[in-house]
Amino acid sequence: MKKLLPLLLAVVLASSCAVGMYHTRRGDRVVVEPEFYGTVMFVDPAAHRIDLDYVDAGRHYTRNVYYDEGATRWNGVRYTEIRNGDRITVRGHQDKGNWRAEEVRRHD
């Protein structure tokens, strides 16, 4: 049993670090897709943030997406051209609880 405990601890730690999943304070498991699209609700150029409204399972959510003017790929749109009401597709990842955009493009 003592030899099984370190293995069990390692499995629990590895599973809690799974990419693309996190738990809310209420215990809900949320899977974050690496690419999604939504409607721009707000653009904050000083904070390099875009607030997107998107629909998942029939419910509207807002996601704050942070971008880097130089590191984020801008495919067919520039960060200075994004306006409220634009539909964009974002590909990115979670970074310390924040969504970081790797690529932004207009939604087809």
MARTI-700301 format. One record per residue: residue in three letters; x, y, z of N, C-alpha, C in turn. Coordinates in Angstrom, 1 decimal. Layout:
node code->ALA	neast->X	nnorth->Y	nup->Z	caeast->X	canorth->Y	caup->Z	ceast->X	cnorth->Y	cup->Z
...
***
This chain:
node code->MET	neast->0.8	nnorth->-1.2	nup->0.0	caeast->0.0	canorth->0.0	caup->0.0	ceast->0.9	cnorth->1.3	cup->0.0
node code->LYS	neast->2.0	nnorth->1.2	nup->0.7	caeast->2.9	canorth->2.4	caup->0.8	ceast->3.5	cnorth->2.7	cup->-0.6
node code->LYS	neast->3.7	nnorth->1.7	nup->-1.4	caeast->4.3	canorth->1.9	caup->-2.7	ceast->3.2	cnorth->2.4	cup->-3.7
node code->LEU	neast->2.0	nnorth->2.1	nup->-3.4	caeast->0.9	canorth->2.5	caup->-4.3	ceast->0.6	cnorth->4.0	cup->-4.1
node code->LEU	neast->0.8	nnorth->4.5	nup->-2.9	caeast->0.5	canorth->5.9	caup->-2.6	ceast->1.2	cnorth->6.9	cup->-3.5
node code->PRO	neast->2.6	nnorth->6.8	nup->-3.7	caeast->3.2	canorth->7.8	caup->-4.6	ceast->2.7	cnorth->7.7	cup->-6.1
node code->LEU	neast->2.4	nnorth->6.5	nup->-6.5	caeast->1.9	canorth->6.3	caup->-7.9	ceast->0.5	cnorth->7.0	cup->-8.0
node code->LEU	neast->-0.3	nnorth->6.8	nup->-7.0	caeast->-1.7	canorth->7.4	caup->-7.0	ceast->-1.5	cnorth->8.9	cup->-7.0
node code->LEU	neast->-0.6	nnorth->9.4	nup->-6.2	caeast->-0.4	canorth->10.9	caup->-6.1	ceast->0.1	cnorth->11.4	cup->-7.5
node code->ALA	neast->1.0	nnorth->10.7	nup->-8.1	caeast->1.4	canorth->11.1	caup->-9.4	ceast->0.3	cnorth->11.1	cup->-10.5
node code->VAL	neast->-0.6	nnorth->10.2	nup->-10.4	caeast->-1.7	canorth->10.1	caup->-11.4	ceast->-2.6	cnorth->11.3	cup->-11.1
node code->VAL	neast->-2.9	nnorth->11.6	nup->-9.9	caeast->-3.8	canorth->12.7	caup->-9.6	ceast->-3.2	cnorth->14.0	cup->-10.0
node code->LEU	neast->-1.9	nnorth->14.2	nup->-9.8	caeast->-1.3	canorth->15.4	caup->-10.2	ceast->-1.3	cnorth->15.6	cup->-11.7
node code->ALA	neast->-1.0	nnorth->14.5	nup->-12.4	caeast->-0.9	canorth->14.5	caup->-13.9	ceast->-2.3	cnorth->14.8	cup->-14.4
node code->SER	neast->-3.3	nnorth->14.2	nup->-13.9	caeast->-4.7	canorth->14.5	caup->-14.4	ceast->-5.2	cnorth->15.9	cup->-14.1
node code->SER	neast->-4.7	nnorth->16.5	nup->-13.0	caeast->-5.2	canorth->17.8	caup->-12.7	ceast->-4.5	cnorth->18.9	cup->-13.6
node code->CYS	neast->-3.4	nnorth->18.5	nup->-14.3	caeast->-2.7	canorth->19.4	caup->-15.2	ceast->-3.1	cnorth->19.2	cup->-16.6
node code->ALA	neast->-4.2	nnorth->18.5	nup->-16.9	caeast->-4.6	canorth->18.3	caup->-18.3	ceast->-4.8	cnorth->19.6	cup->-19.0
node code->VAL	neast->-4.3	nnorth->19.6	nup->-20.2	caeast->-4.5	canorth->20.8	caup->-21.0	ceast->-5.9	cnorth->20.9	cup->-21.5
node code->GLY	neast->-6.5	nnorth->22.1	nup->-21.4	caeast->-7.8	canorth->22.4	caup->-21.9	ceast->-8.9	cnorth->22.1	cup->-20.9
node code->MET	neast->-8.6	nnorth->21.7	nup->-19.7	caeast->-9.7	canorth->21.5	caup->-18.7	ceast->-9.4	cnorth->22.3	cup->-17.4
node code->TYR	neast->-10.4	nnorth->22.8	nup->-16.8	caeast->-10.3	canorth->23.4	caup->-15.5	ceast->-11.6	cnorth->23.2	cup->-14.8
node code->HIS	neast->-11.6	nnorth->23.4	nup->-13.5	caeast->-12.8	canorth->23.3	caup->-12.7	ceast->-13.1	cnorth->24.7	cup->-12.1
node code->THR	neast->-14.4	nnorth->25.0	nup->-12.1	caeast->-14.9	canorth->26.2	caup->-11.5	ceast->-15.0	cnorth->26.0	cup->-10.0
node code->ARG	neast->-15.3	nnorth->27.1	nup->-9.3	caeast->-15.4	canorth->27.0	caup->-7.8	ceast->-16.6	cnorth->26.1	cup->-7.4
node code->ARG	neast->-17.6	nnorth->26.0	nup->-8.3	caeast->-18.7	canorth->25.2	caup->-8.0	ceast->-18.5	cnorth->23.7	cup->-8.3
node code->GLY	neast->-17.3	nnorth->23.4	nup->-8.8	caeast->-17.0	canorth->22.0	caup->-9.1	ceast->-17.3	cnorth->21.6	cup->-10.6
node code->ASP	neast->-17.8	nnorth->22.5	nup->-11.4	caeast->-18.2	canorth->22.2	caup->-12.8	ceast->-16.9	cnorth->22.0	cup->-13.5
node code->ARG	neast->-16.8	nnorth->21.0	nup->-14.4	caeast->-15.7	canorth->20.7	caup->-15.2	ceast->-15.9	cnorth->21.4	cup->-16.6
node code->VAL	neast->-15.0	nnorth->22.3	nup->-17.0	caeast->-15.2	canorth->23.0	caup->-18.2	ceast->-14.1	cnorth->22.7	cup->-19.1
node code->VAL	neast->-14.4	nnorth->22.3	nup->-20.4	caeast->-13.4	canorth->22.0	caup->-21.4	ceast->-13.3	cnorth->23.2	cup->-22.3
node code->VAL	neast->-12.1	nnorth->23.7	nup->-22.5	caeast->-11.9	canorth->24.8	caup->-23.3	ceast->-11.4	cnorth->24.4	cup->-24.6
node code->GLU	neast->-12.1	nnorth->24.8	nup->-25.7	caeast->-11.7	canorth->24.4	caup->-27.0	ceast->-10.5	cnorth->25.3	cup->-27.5
node code->PRO	neast->-9.6	nnorth->24.9	nup->-28.3	caeast->-8.5	canorth->25.7	caup->-28.7	ceast->-8.9	cnorth->26.7	cup->-29.7
node code->GLU	neast->-10.1	nnorth->26.6	nup->-30.3	caeast->-10.5	canorth->27.5	caup->-31.3	ceast->-12.0	cnorth->27.7	cup->-31.2
node code->PHE	neast->-12.5	nnorth->29.0	nup->-31.2	caeast->-13.9	canorth->29.3	caup->-31.1	ceast->-14.1	cnorth->30.6	cup->-31.8
node code->TYR	neast->-15.4	nnorth->30.9	nup->-32.0	caeast->-15.7	canorth->32.2	caup->-32.7	ceast->-16.8	cnorth->32.9	cup->-31.9
node code->GLY	neast->-16.9	nnorth->34.2	nup->-32.0	caeast->-17.8	canorth->35.0	caup->-31.3	ceast->-18.0	cnorth->36.4	cup->-31.9
node code->THR	neast->-18.8	nnorth->37.1	nup->-31.3	caeast->-19.1	canorth->38.5	caup->-31.7	ceast->-18.3	cnorth->39.4	cup->-30.7
node code->VAL	neast->-17.6	nnorth->40.4	nup->-31.3	caeast->-16.9	canorth->41.4	caup->-30.4	ceast->-17.9	cnorth->42.3	cup->-29.7
node code->MET	neast->-17.7	nnorth->42.3	nup->-28.4	caeast->-18.6	canorth->43.1	caup->-27.6	ceast->-17.9	cnorth->44.4	cup->-27.1
node code->PHE	neast->-16.5	nnorth->44.3	nup->-26.9	caeast->-15.8	canorth->45.4	caup->-26.4	ceast->-14.3	cnorth->45.2	cup->-26.8
node code->VAL	neast->-13.6	nnorth->46.3	nup->-27.2	caeast->-12.2	canorth->46.2	caup->-27.5	ceast->-11.5	cnorth->47.2	cup->-26.5
node code->ASP	neast->-10.5	nnorth->46.7	nup->-25.8	caeast->-9.7	canorth->47.6	caup->-24.9	ceast->-8.2	cnorth->47.6	cup->-25.4
node code->PRO	neast->-7.9	nnorth->48.6	nup->-26.3	caeast->-6.5	canorth->48.6	caup->-26.9	ceast->-5.4	cnorth->48.8	cup->-25.8
node code->ALA	neast->-5.7	nnorth->49.5	nup->-24.7	caeast->-4.7	canorth->49.7	caup->-23.7	ceast->-4.3	cnorth->48.4	cup->-23.0
node code->ALA	neast->-5.3	nnorth->47.6	nup->-22.7	caeast->-5.1	canorth->46.3	caup->-22.0	ceast->-4.9	cnorth->45.2	cup->-23.0
node code->HIS	neast->-4.9	nnorth->45.4	nup->-24.3	caeast->-4.8	canorth->44.4	caup->-25.3	ceast->-5.8	cnorth->43.3	cup->-25.1
node code->ARG	neast->-7.1	nnorth->43.6	nup->-24.9	caeast->-8.1	canorth->42.7	caup->-24.6	ceast->-9.3	cnorth->42.9	cup->-25.5
node code->ILE	neast->-9.9	nnorth->41.8	nup->-25.9	caeast->-11.1	canorth->41.7	caup->-26.7	ceast->-12.1	cnorth->40.9	cup->-25.9
node code->ASP	neast->-13.3	nnorth->41.5	nup->-25.7	caeast->-14.4	canorth->40.7	caup->-25.0	ceast->-15.3	cnorth->40.2	cup->-26.1
node code->LEU	neast->-15.5	nnorth->38.8	nup->-26.1	caeast->-16.3	canorth->38.1	caup->-27.1	ceast->-17.5	cnorth->37.5	cup->-26.5
node code->ASP	neast->-18.6	nnorth->37.7	nup->-27.2	caeast->-19.9	canorth->37.0	caup->-26.8	ceast->-19.9	cnorth->35.7	cup->-27.7
node code->TYR	neast->-20.0	nnorth->34.6	nup->-27.1	caeast->-20.1	canorth->33.3	caup->-27.9	ceast->-21.2	cnorth->32.4	cup->-27.3
node code->VAL	neast->-21.7	nnorth->31.5	nup->-28.1	caeast->-22.8	canorth->30.6	caup->-27.7	ceast->-22.3	cnorth->29.2	cup->-27.5
node code->ASP	neast->-22.6	nnorth->28.6	nup->-26.4	caeast->-22.2	canorth->27.2	caup->-26.2	ceast->-23.4	cnorth->26.5	cup->-25.5
node code->ALA	neast->-23.9	nnorth->25.5	nup->-26.2	caeast->-25.1	canorth->24.7	caup->-25.8	ceast->-26.3	cnorth->25.6	cup->-25.5
node code->GLY	neast->-26.5	nnorth->26.6	nup->-26.4	caeast->-27.6	canorth->27.5	caup->-26.3	ceast->-27.6	cnorth->28.6	cup->-25.3
node code->ARG	neast->-26.4	nnorth->28.7	nup->-24.6	caeast->-26.3	canorth->29.8	caup->-23.7	ceast->-25.2	cnorth->30.8	cup->-24.1
node code->HIS	neast->-25.4	nnorth->32.1	nup->-23.9	caeast->-24.4	canorth->33.1	caup->-24.2	ceast->-23.4	cnorth->33.3	cup->-23.1
node code->TYR	neast->-22.1	nnorth->33.4	nup->-23.5	caeast->-21.1	canorth->33.6	caup->-22.5	ceast->-20.2	cnorth->34.7	cup->-23.0
node code->THR	neast->-19.4	nnorth->35.4	nup->-22.1	caeast->-18.5	canorth->36.4	caup->-22.5	ceast->-17.1	cnorth->35.8	cup->-22.2
node code->ARG	neast->-16.2	nnorth->35.9	nup->-23.1	caeast->-14.8	canorth->35.5	caup->-22.8	ceast->-13.9	cnorth->36.6	cup->-23.1
node code->ASN	neast->-13.0	nnorth->36.9	nup->-22.2	caeast->-12.0	canorth->37.9	caup->-22.4	ceast->-10.8	cnorth->37.3	cup->-23.1
node code->VAL	neast->-10.4	nnorth->37.8	nup->-24.2	caeast->-9.3	canorth->37.3	caup->-25.0	ceast->-8.2	cnorth->38.4	cup->-25.0
node code->TYR	neast->-7.0	nnorth->38.0	nup->-24.5	caeast->-5.9	canorth->38.9	caup->-24.5	ceast->-5.0	cnorth->38.6	cup->-25.7
node code->TYR	neast->-4.4	nnorth->39.7	nup->-26.4	caeast->-3.6	canorth->39.5	caup->-27.5	ceast->-2.3	cnorth->40.3	cup->-27.4
node code->ASP	neast->-1.4	nnorth->39.9	nup->-28.2	caeast->-0.1	canorth->40.6	caup->-28.3	ceast->0.0	cnorth->41.1	cup->-29.7
node code->GLU	neast->0.2	nnorth->42.4	nup->-29.8	caeast->0.2	canorth->43.0	caup->-31.2	ceast->1.2	cnorth->42.4	cup->-32.1
node code->GLY	neast->2.4	nnorth->42.0	nup->-31.6	caeast->3.4	canorth->41.4	caup->-32.4	ceast->3.4	cnorth->39.9	cup->-32.5
node code->ALA	neast->3.0	nnorth->39.2	nup->-31.4	caeast->3.1	canorth->37.7	caup->-31.3	ceast->1.8	cnorth->37.1	cup->-31.9
node code->THR	neast->0.7	nnorth->37.7	nup->-31.8	caeast->-0.6	canorth->37.1	caup->-32.3	ceast->-0.6	cnorth->37.3	cup->-33.8
node code->ARG	neast->-0.9	nnorth->36.2	nup->-34.5	caeast->-1.1	canorth->36.2	caup->-36.0	ceast->-2.4	cnorth->36.9	cup->-36.3
node code->TRP	neast->-2.4	nnorth->37.8	nup->-37.2	caeast->-3.6	canorth->38.5	caup->-37.6	ceast->-3.9	cnorth->38.1	cup->-39.0
node code->ASN	neast->-4.8	nnorth->37.3	nup->-39.2	caeast->-5.1	canorth->36.7	caup->-40.5	ceast->-6.3	cnorth->37.4	cup->-41.2
node code->GLY	neast->-6.1	nnorth->38.3	nup->-42.1	caeast->-7.1	canorth->39.0	caup->-42.8	ceast->-7.8	cnorth->40.2	cup->-42.0
node code->VAL	neast->-7.3	nnorth->40.5	nup->-40.8	caeast->-7.8	canorth->41.6	caup->-40.0	ceast->-6.6	cnorth->42.0	cup->-39.1
node code->ARG	neast->-6.6	nnorth->43.3	nup->-38.8	caeast->-5.6	canorth->43.9	caup->-37.9	ceast->-6.2	cnorth->44.2	cup->-36.6
node code->TYR	neast->-5.4	nnorth->44.3	nup->-35.5	caeast->-6.0	canorth->44.6	caup->-34.2	ceast->-6.6	cnorth->46.0	cup->-34.2
node code->THR	neast->-6.1	nnorth->46.9	nup->-35.0	caeast->-6.7	canorth->48.2	caup->-35.0	ceast->-8.0	cnorth->48.3	cup->-35.8
node code->GLU	neast->-8.3	nnorth->47.2	nup->-36.5	caeast->-9.6	canorth->47.2	caup->-37.3	ceast->-10.7	cnorth->46.5	cup->-36.7
node code->ILE	neast->-10.5	nnorth->45.9	nup->-35.5	caeast->-11.6	canorth->45.2	caup->-34.9	ceast->-12.5	cnorth->46.1	cup->-34.2
node code->ARG	neast->-13.8	nnorth->46.0	nup->-34.4	caeast->-14.9	canorth->46.9	caup->-33.9	ceast->-16.0	cnorth->46.0	cup->-33.2
node code->ASN	neast->-16.8	nnorth->46.7	nup->-32.4	caeast->-17.9	canorth->46.0	caup->-31.8	ceast->-18.8	cnorth->45.5	cup->-32.9
node code->GLY	neast->-19.3	nnorth->44.3	nup->-32.7	caeast->-20.2	canorth->43.6	caup->-33.7	ceast->-19.5	cnorth->42.8	cup->-34.7
node code->ASP	neast->-18.2	nnorth->42.9	nup->-34.8	caeast->-17.4	canorth->42.0	caup->-35.7	ceast->-17.5	cnorth->40.6	cup->-35.2
node code->ARG	neast->-17.6	nnorth->39.6	nup->-36.2	caeast->-17.5	canorth->38.2	caup->-35.8	ceast->-16.1	cnorth->37.7	cup->-36.2
node code->ILE	neast->-15.4	nnorth->37.2	nup->-35.2	caeast->-14.0	canorth->36.8	caup->-35.4	ceast->-13.9	cnorth->35.3	cup->-34.8
node code->THR	neast->-12.9	nnorth->34.7	nup->-35.3	caeast->-12.5	canorth->33.4	caup->-34.9	ceast->-11.1	cnorth->33.5	cup->-34.2
node code->VAL	neast->-11.0	nnorth->32.9	nup->-33.0	caeast->-9.8	canorth->33.0	caup->-32.2	ceast->-9.2	cnorth->31.6	cup->-32.0
node code->ARG	neast->-8.0	nnorth->31.5	nup->-32.2	caeast->-7.3	canorth->30.2	caup->-31.8	ceast->-6.2	cnorth->30.6	cup->-30.8
node code->GLY	neast->-6.2	nnorth->29.9	nup->-29.6	caeast->-5.3	canorth->30.3	caup->-28.6	ceast->-5.2	cnorth->29.2	cup->-27.5
node code->HIS	neast->-4.9	nnorth->29.7	nup->-26.3	caeast->-4.7	canorth->28.7	caup->-25.2	ceast->-4.9	cnorth->29.5	cup->-23.9
node code->GLN	neast->-5.1	nnorth->28.7	nup->-22.8	caeast->-5.2	canorth->29.3	caup->-21.5	ceast->-3.8	cnorth->29.5	cup->-20.9
node code->ASP	neast->-3.6	nnorth->30.7	nup->-20.3	caeast->-2.4	canorth->31.0	caup->-19.6	ceast->-2.7	cnorth->31.7	cup->-18.3
node code->LYS	neast->-2.5	nnorth->30.9	nup->-17.2	caeast->-2.7	canorth->31.4	caup->-15.9	ceast->-4.1	cnorth->32.0	cup->-15.7
node code->GLY	neast->-5.1	nnorth->31.3	nup->-16.2	caeast->-6.5	canorth->31.7	caup->-16.1	ceast->-7.0	cnorth->32.7	cup->-17.1
node code->ASN	neast->-6.1	nnorth->33.2	nup->-18.0	caeast->-6.5	canorth->34.1	caup->-19.0	ceast->-6.4	cnorth->33.4	cup->-20.4
node code->TRP	neast->-7.3	nnorth->33.8	nup->-21.3	caeast->-7.2	canorth->33.3	caup->-22.6	ceast->-6.3	cnorth->34.1	cup->-23.5
node code->ARG	neast->-5.3	nnorth->33.5	nup->-24.1	caeast->-4.3	canorth->34.2	caup->-24.9	ceast->-4.5	cnorth->33.8	cup->-26.4
node code->ALA	neast->-4.6	nnorth->34.8	nup->-27.2	caeast->-4.9	canorth->34.6	caup->-28.7	ceast->-3.5	cnorth->34.3	cup->-29.4
node code->GLU	neast->-3.5	nnorth->33.2	nup->-30.1	caeast->-2.4	canorth->32.9	caup->-31.0	ceast->-2.7	cnorth->33.4	cup->-32.4
node code->GLU	neast->-3.9	nnorth->33.3	nup->-32.8	caeast->-4.3	canorth->33.7	caup->-34.2	ceast->-5.7	cnorth->34.3	cup->-34.1
node code->VAL	neast->-6.0	nnorth->35.4	nup->-34.8	caeast->-7.3	canorth->36.0	caup->-34.9	ceast->-7.6	cnorth->36.2	cup->-36.4
node code->ARG	neast->-8.8	nnorth->35.8	nup->-36.8	caeast->-9.2	canorth->36.1	caup->-38.2	ceast->-10.7	cnorth->36.3	cup->-38.2
node code->ARG	neast->-11.2	nnorth->36.9	nup->-39.3	caeast->-12.6	canorth->37.1	caup->-39.4	ceast->-13.3	cnorth->35.8	cup->-39.6
node code->HIS	neast->-14.5	nnorth->35.7	nup->-39.0	caeast->-15.3	canorth->34.5	caup->-39.0	ceast->-16.0	cnorth->34.4	cup->-40.4
node code->ASP	neast->-15.9	nnorth->33.3	nup->-41.1	caeast->-16.5	canorth->33.1	caup->-42.4	ceast->-18.0	cnorth->33.0	cup->-42.3
***
